[in-house]
C-alpha cells in the first residue's frame, strides 16, 4: 500500500511524541552523570583516529561534535539524543506504507526498554542504532527503485554502519541473505565497492596495529562456558524488549505474514541477529544490549503484524501503558537519585564520580594518576577533571585496553603520579581513600614512573612442552620505541617474567635470569623455569617495574608441563 493519501494529520501525534521523547532525553542527560563507558569514549574523542582497540571510531566523532559545543553530560550525549529521535521518526516513515496506527507506534516505541537506554547513553550502539534505521529507510526505497543514487547513499550508510560497531556487518549480511536477488543488480556492486573503499582506512589501521580489535573480540573475550550464559540470554532479551510486554512482542513478530521483500528482510534480520548472539553465548557471556540492531526490525514486524491481525488485544494496550509507566519511574528515579536505584549494579556507574574526581584532584593536583585494572575509573577522572592525566595500568591479571595504545603513558614517564588500586598492596599502597557509597581505594605515590605497557614482546621460539621444573630458553624480540632495561639491575630494577596461568589464575611468575633487549630487532635467548606441577598452562611474558604488578607484553601461548 502506498503512503500517498494518508492524512498528514497522522503525523501530529508523532511529532508531539518525539518532542516529549527528545525533551525527556535532554533532561535525563543533563541530570545524570556519565557512565564509565561514556567517559572512556570521551577519551577516544580526544585522540581521533581511524580505529581503537575496542571499537571503530564513529562514537568518538559523535562525542567530539557534541563536546565541542558544551563540555558537560548533555553536550557529550547531544548527537545521541538527536539521532535517536530521528531514528524513531525514520521507523515511523517506513511503517506509513503499511498504514500503521500512530497510537500503537507510540505505545510500542515507548515500551521498549532498550530504546530508552540508548535515547541518551552514548556508546558505539548509539550511532549503530541511527545508521541501522537509516539503512532500512533507504533500502525500502531501493527495493522498489533500482537507482544509482540510492545505491550511492546505501554504500555510504553501509560504511557508516561498519564505522559505528562491528555488529553492523549483521545488518548488511542478513539483508543480502533475505534478498539474494540483489546480486543481479549492477547498482548493488556499487554499494559493496563503495562501502569497502570507505571502510579501508579502518582496515589499514587494524593492519598497522596488528589487528588488536579482532584479537580482542574473537580471542581475548572468549570465556570458559557457563550454562548461565545461554540460559540467561532469553531473559535478558525479554527485559530489553520491555519488562512486561517483551514476551508478547516476540510472539507477535513470530506470527508475521511475509507479504513483500521488505517484511522478509525485517524477519531475517530480526531472527538472524537474535540467533547469532544466542550462539555466541556458547563462546562467552553476551551483554544484553548487543542485540540492539534487532529491535529496529522487531518493532516494525510487531506493528505490521498488529495491522494484519486488524485488532490487537485491548488488554495489551493497557499493559503497554503500565510497562511505559514503570520505565519512566525508573528514569525519574535516576534523575532524582533515589537511593534504591543508585545501588543497582547496572546503574552504579552513573553516580558519585564527579565528587570522587574532586577528592582525588585535591590530593594529586596537577600530577598524574595511575589506576590499576580498569578503563572506566581513569576515564571518569579524565572527563570530570577535563584533562588527560590518568591512565589505566592494565596488569598481567587484567586485559589490554586502549590505554595501552594512547600516548598518555609516554607523557608520564619519570614523572610523579598517584597509584590507586582496589587491592591493598603492602609496600606500595600506603594510604587509603573512601569514595562515595563505601568504595575503598588504596593509594601510594610513585616519584619516578616507569612503565612498559606499550612494549610488545614477540615470541620467536616454538617450544611448547617441558618437564616439571625444567629451565628452558626462548628467543624473544622487543617491538616498540622504548627498550626496557631488562637485566640492568639497580635500585629500581626492570624485570622480565614468564607468567604461567591456569583457569585465569597465575601459578608461577618465573623471573628471566639472562638476556638483555637491544634496539636492533635482535632475537635474544631468555632462560626461565617452568612450573613444578604437570598440566596445561597459558604462557605469556610480562615486563615489571616496581611498584607495579607487571603488564601483559606478549601474546598468550599454550604450554604443557609433562
Secondary structure as UniProt FT lines:
FT   TURN            4..5
FT   TURN            8..9
FT   HELIX           10..31
FT   HELIX           36..46
FT   HELIX           58..69
FT   HELIX           73..95
FT   HELIX           96..98
FT   HELIX           102..111
FT   HELIX           113..117
FT   TURN            118..120
FT   HELIX           124..144
FT   HELIX           148..164
FT   TURN            166..167
FT   HELIX           168..178
FT   HELIX           180..184
FT   HELIX           186..208
FT   TURN            209..210
FT   HELIX           212..215
FT   HELIX           216..220
FT   HELIX           227..241
FT   TURN            243..245
FT   HELIX           246..254
FT   HELIX           261..280
FT   TURN            281..283
FT   HELIX           288..291
FT   HELIX           292..308
FT   HELIX           314..336
FT   HELIX           339..342
FT   TURN            345..347
FT   HELIX           348..350
FT   HELIX           353..364
FT   TURN            365..366
FT   STRAND          368..372
FT   HELIX           375..384
FT   TURN            385..386
FT   STRAND          390..393
FT   TURN            396..397
FT   HELIX           402..404
FT   HELIX           408..411
FT   TURN            412..414
FT   STRAND          417..421
FT   TURN            426..428
FT   STRAND          431..434
FT   HELIX           436..438
FT   STRAND          440..446
FT   TURN            453..454
FT   STRAND          456..459
FT   STRAND          465..466
FT   TURN            468..469
FT   STRAND          471..479
FT   TURN            486..487
FT   TURN            491..492
FT   STRAND          494..502
FT   TURN            503..504
FT   STRAND          505..511
FT   STRAND          524..529
FT   STRAND          535..545
FT   TURN            546..547
FT   STRAND          557..561
//
